[in-house]
Amino acid sequence: MDQAPGSRQDDAHDGLPVCYRHPDRETGIRCTRCERPICPECMVSASVGFQCPTCVREGSGTGHAPDASRPRTVAGGTIAADPHLVTKILVGLNLALFLVQQAAGDSFTERFELIGRAIMPALGYGALQGVAEGQWYRLLTAMFLHLSYIHILSNMLSLWWIGGPLEKALGRARYLALYLVSGLAGSALTYLIAAPNEASLGASGAIFGLFGALVVLVRRQRYDMRPVIALLVINLVITFGWSGIAWQAHIGGLVAGLVVGAAMVYAPRERRALIQFGACALMLAVVLVVTLLRTAQLT
């Protein structure tokens, strides 16, 4: 929320003043009109120096488009009234599909889980099914299925704890792109490395992608990284220490999350959208190539 021009929010802090629109960010730059402190995200170029979004809206004559003064996230996304909406939808979708799994039985799960190539009796005696048979949709659908109540509970708690702050920091579109790209990268690496008849399912690949992006974001904001690193290490220990876990999905999602997350928060402002969504497109291209190579190998 904007403060009145006469307010002195920065006086309550030691050292550098803080941005009047982002109290968690110190800055040494002030608006040339009202002299309020502004961070790089809030700076609007003027004929001399920089102005704050409020002065631009009030008609400073800079000639910028109207959306130049809209509040933006650290990644350039639009700040939404409900910054956790996409996370809520993803949690709800996963829970709804888990209920469908429980009601429909194994035949539903076998039709949509990730599997390279295998005989699936539930879908017809002796029928070959899998990604190698052209069922590429399994790379996506497996991200929304879960094996047990503990599986769905642990993944959804992780999604809520990690996803909410990330969605707020990135904005809805960028956050959703990160989630989907990370999940697909995890599915692709599983398809490439795992045994063709080894089934895999769960949102863990996408969630590990959120982990990777969170590490990059915390680094970018210069916060204390120790809690995030500790949480990531614990999850990696569980990944490789327990049997029955598709570690390939976790690692594939984590790598994609690190790459896309870096593009999201480090892209220069003037080419931000191009670099951010270009990184997503690049990761999707890698997923495509990996899928094609593995399919050719299996068939």
LUMBA-642075 format. One line per 4 residues: number of its first residue (from 1); their letters; for each residue x, y, z of C-alpha. Coordinates in nm, 3 decimals, decimal comma. Each point is the difference from the previous one (the first is absolute). Last residue first. Layout:
LUMBA-642075
NUM> a> X:Y:Z; ...;
//
This chain:
LUMBA-642075
299> tlqa> 1,085:-4,901:-2,987; 0,169:0,052:0,333; 0,300:0,195:-0,127; -0,206:0,217:-0,235;
295> trll> -0,231:0,083:0,290; 0,297:0,088:0,217; 0,139:0,238:-0,262; -0,338:0,165:-0,065;
291> tvvl> -0,068:0,051:0,370; 0,342:0,148:0,063; -0,040:0,238:-0,295; -0,345:0,114:0,114;
287> vval> 0,107:0,054:0,360; 0,301:0,200:-0,122; -0,233:0,213:-0,212; -0,221:0,054:0,305;
283> mlac> 0,308:0,121:0,190; 0,080:0,246:-0,278; -0,360:0,127:-0,009; 0,010:0,066:0,374;
279> agfq> 0,332:0,184:-0,038; -0,154:0,207:-0,283; -0,290:0,077:0,234; 0,235:0,168:0,243;
275> ilar> 0,244:0,146:-0,251; -0,266:0,163:-0,218; -0,203:0,118:0,299; 0,299:0,170:0,162;
271> rerp> 0,160:0,174:-0,296; 0,003:0,359:0,136; -0,007:-0,115:0,363; 0,311:-0,214:-0,015;
267> ayvm> -0,073:-0,368:0,075; 0,125:-0,101:0,345; -0,327:-0,101:0,169; -0,181:-0,204:-0,262;
263> aagv> 0,303:-0,124:-0,195; 0,155:-0,133:0,321; -0,328:-0,171:0,087; -0,016:-0,160:-0,344;
259> vlga> 0,345:-0,154:0,037; -0,031:-0,096:0,368; -0,351:-0,135:-0,047; 0,106:-0,207:-0,301;
255> vlgg> 0,283:-0,154:0,200; -0,232:-0,075:0,293; -0,270:-0,152:-0,220; 0,244:-0,238:-0,167;
251> ihaq> 0,153:-0,092:0,336; -0,335:-0,073:0,164; -0,140:-0,185:-0,301; 0,312:-0,219:-0,022;
247> waig> -0,023:-0,077:0,370; -0,319:-0,197:-0,058; -0,044:-0,118:0,359; -0,063:-0,370:0,066;
243> swgf> 0,290:-0,043:0,239; 0,091:0,269:0,249; 0,346:0,152:0,038; 0,039:0,167:-0,339;
239> tivl> -0,309:0,221:0,012; -0,003:0,022:0,380; 0,354:0,137:-0,005; -0,103:0,240:-0,277;
235> nivl> -0,294:0,121:0,208; 0,223:0,063:0,301; 0,251:0,184:-0,219; -0,275:0,226:-0,137;
231> laiv> -0,126:0,085:0,348; 0,354:0,081:0,117; 0,061:0,216:-0,307; -0,321:0,193:0,064;
227> prmd> 0,077:0,053:0,370; 0,363:0,101:-0,073; -0,072:0,251:-0,276; -0,034:0,307:0,223;
223> yrqr> -0,141:0,267:-0,230; 0,199:0,173:-0,273; -0,308:0,056:-0,219; 0,171:-0,170:-0,297;
219> rvlv> 0,124:-0,287:0,216; -0,348:-0,051:0,142; -0,139:0,004:-0,354; 0,255:-0,251:-0,130;
215> vlag> -0,069:-0,243:0,287; -0,374:0,048:-0,053; 0,037:-0,084:-0,369; 0,166:-0,331:0,086;
211> flgf> -0,262:-0,089:0,258; -0,276:0,089:-0,248; 0,158:-0,244:-0,245; 0,003:-0,256:0,281;
207> iags> -0,375:0,056:0,022; -0,045:-0,060:-0,373; 0,190:-0,329:0,018; -0,181:-0,101:0,320;
203> agls> -0,350:0,035:-0,147; -0,053:-0,375:-0,014; 0,017:-0,302:-0,228; 0,245:-0,262:-0,122;
199> aenp> -0,044:-0,345:-0,152; 0,301:-0,221:-0,078; -0,060:-0,196:-0,322; 0,248:0,202:-0,207;
195> aail> 0,268:-0,010:0,274; 0,086:0,351:0,115; 0,255:0,218:-0,177; -0,166:0,184:-0,290;
191> ytla> -0,361:-0,016:0,117; 0,105:0,120:0,345; 0,199:0,283:-0,157; -0,304:0,100:-0,206;
187> sgal> -0,237:-0,013:0,299; 0,227:0,225:0,204; 0,028:0,246:-0,287; -0,379:-0,006:-0,035;
183> gsvl> -0,043:0,085:0,367; 0,253:0,281:-0,017; -0,166:0,148:-0,311; -0,344:-0,017:0,161;
179> ylal> 0,099:0,163:0,329; 0,219:0,270:-0,155; -0,271:0,094:-0,250; -0,254:0,022:0,283;
175> yrar> 0,230:0,230:0,198; 0,071:0,222:-0,300; -0,370:0,041:-0,077; -0,106:0,060:0,361;
171> glak> 0,261:0,247:0,119; 0,359:-0,074:0,095; 0,028:0,104:0,366; -0,358:-0,076:0,105;
167> elpg> 0,005:-0,329:-0,189; 0,326:-0,088:0,169; -0,134:0,075:0,349; -0,303:-0,225:-0,058;
163> giww> 0,183:-0,278:-0,181; 0,243:-0,090:0,275; -0,232:-0,058:0,295; -0,304:-0,100:-0,206;
159> lslm> 0,187:-0,228:-0,239; 0,185:-0,165:0,286; -0,329:-0,065:0,183; -0,147:-0,131:-0,324;
155> nsli> 0,289:-0,239:-0,058; -0,001:-0,140:0,354; -0,377:-0,052:0,002; -0,018:-0,155:-0,347;
151> hiys> 0,269:-0,257:0,076; -0,127:-0,074:0,353; -0,349:-0,064:-0,140; 0,141:-0,235:-0,263;
147> lhlf> 0,127:-0,026:-0,358; -0,056:0,343:-0,142; -0,112:0,148:-0,332; 0,037:0,359:-0,126;
143> matl> 0,351:-0,014:-0,148; -0,084:-0,333:-0,169; -0,238:0,192:-0,227; 0,280:0,201:-0,160;
139> lryw> 0,253:-0,260:-0,117; -0,293:-0,240:-0,045; -0,133:0,224:-0,279; 0,278:-0,140:-0,216;
135> qgea> -0,200:-0,315:-0,065; 0,166:-0,073:-0,335; 0,090:-0,363:0,066; 0,335:0,105:0,147;
131> vgql> -0,188:0,200:0,263; -0,168:-0,316:0,124; -0,228:-0,290:-0,086; 0,044:-0,341:-0,157;
127> agyg> -0,322:-0,200:0,028; 0,036:-0,366:0,100; -0,349:-0,020:0,143; -0,174:0,337:-0,013;
123> lapm> 0,042:0,318:0,198; 0,019:-0,170:0,340; 0,253:-0,245:-0,142; 0,257:0,276:-0,069;
119> iarg> 0,299:-0,142:-0,186; 0,279:0,252:0,025; 0,169:0,295:-0,170; 0,124:0,320:0,161;
115> ilef> -0,240:0,043:0,290; -0,129:0,321:0,152; -0,346:-0,040:0,153; -0,313:0,080:-0,204;
111> retf> -0,161:-0,329:-0,104; 0,147:-0,199:0,285; -0,150:0,242:0,253; -0,349:-0,027:-0,149;
107> sdga> 0,014:-0,382:-0,018; 0,129:-0,019:0,357; -0,322:0,117:0,160; -0,266:0,247:-0,112;
103> aqqv> -0,098:0,133:0,345; 0,346:0,024:0,153; 0,149:0,142:-0,318; -0,282:0,253:-0,027;
99> lfla> 0,074:0,109:0,356; 0,364:0,045:-0,098; -0,114:0,203:-0,300; -0,188:0,240:0,228;
95> lnlg> 0,294:0,035:0,238; 0,240:0,081:-0,282; -0,240:0,252:-0,151; -0,063:0,168:0,336;
91> vlik> 0,371:0,034:0,071; 0,058:0,145:-0,347; -0,294:0,242:0,038; 0,121:0,118:0,341;
87> tvlh> 0,351:0,053:-0,136; -0,144:0,198:-0,292; -0,194:0,227:0,241; 0,283:0,068:0,244;
83> pdaa> 0,062:0,370:-0,076; -0,371:0,086:0,040; -0,033:0,367:-0,095; 0,266:-0,050:-0,264;
79> itgg> 0,337:0,174:-0,045; 0,078:-0,009:-0,372; 0,315:-0,188:-0,091; 0,338:0,167:-0,049;
75> avtr> 0,212:-0,262:0,175; 0,030:0,203:0,324; -0,374:0,051:-0,017; -0,151:0,305:-0,165;
71> prsa> -0,213:0,294:0,115; -0,152:0,179:-0,297; 0,170:0,326:-0,097; 0,124:-0,110:-0,341;
67> dpah> -0,350:-0,133:-0,077; -0,117:0,349:-0,105; 0,267:0,027:-0,275; 0,287:0,235:0,074;
63> gtgs> -0,002:0,359:-0,130; 0,195:0,138:0,292; -0,249:0,282:0,052; -0,025:-0,025:0,377;
59> gerv> -0,370:-0,063:-0,020; -0,129:-0,125:0,334; 0,059:-0,357:-0,110; 0,369:0,078:-0,055;
55> ctpc> 0,023:0,159:0,344; -0,147:-0,312:0,157; 0,229:-0,233:-0,199; 0,313:0,169:0,141;
51> qfgv> 0,225:0,222:-0,211; 0,354:-0,047:-0,122; 0,283:0,234:-0,095; -0,049:0,292:-0,237;
47> sasv> -0,218:-0,046:-0,308; -0,174:-0,279:0,191; 0,060:-0,374:0,022; -0,245:-0,186:0,222;
43> mcep> 0,149:-0,165:0,308; -0,228:-0,237:0,191; 0,183:-0,328:-0,063; 0,336:0,169:0,060;
39> cipr> -0,106:0,104:0,354; -0,155:0,337:0,083; 0,057:0,242:0,290; -0,247:0,293:0,003;
35> ecrt> 0,149:0,326:-0,122; -0,334:0,133:-0,135; 0,114:0,109:-0,345; 0,347:-0,148:-0,059;
31> crig> -0,110:-0,332:0,154; 0,270:-0,133:0,230; 0,280:-0,255:-0,044; 0,211:-0,143:0,284;
27> terd> -0,208:-0,310:0,043; -0,086:-0,262:0,258; -0,267:-0,256:-0,092; -0,236:-0,164:0,254;
23> phry> -0,234:0,302:0,015; -0,092:-0,038:-0,369; -0,224:0,294:-0,101; 0,178:0,276:0,195;
19> cvpl> 0,336:-0,156:-0,084; 0,218:-0,023:0,309; 0,250:0,254:0,134; 0,365:-0,104:0,040;
15> gdha> 0,138:-0,044:0,351; -0,247:-0,034:0,284; -0,368:-0,014:-0,072; -0,291:0,199:0,137;
11> ddqr> 0,103:0,310:-0,197; -0,069:-0,186:-0,326; -0,376:0,022:0,044; 0,011:0,379:-0,007;
7> sgpa> -0,345:0,101:-0,126; -0,046:0,328:-0,184; -0,075:-0,148:-0,339; -0,280:-0,215:0,138;
3> qdm> 0,084:-0,367:0,001; -0,082:-0,243:-0,280; -0,132:-0,345:0,091;
//
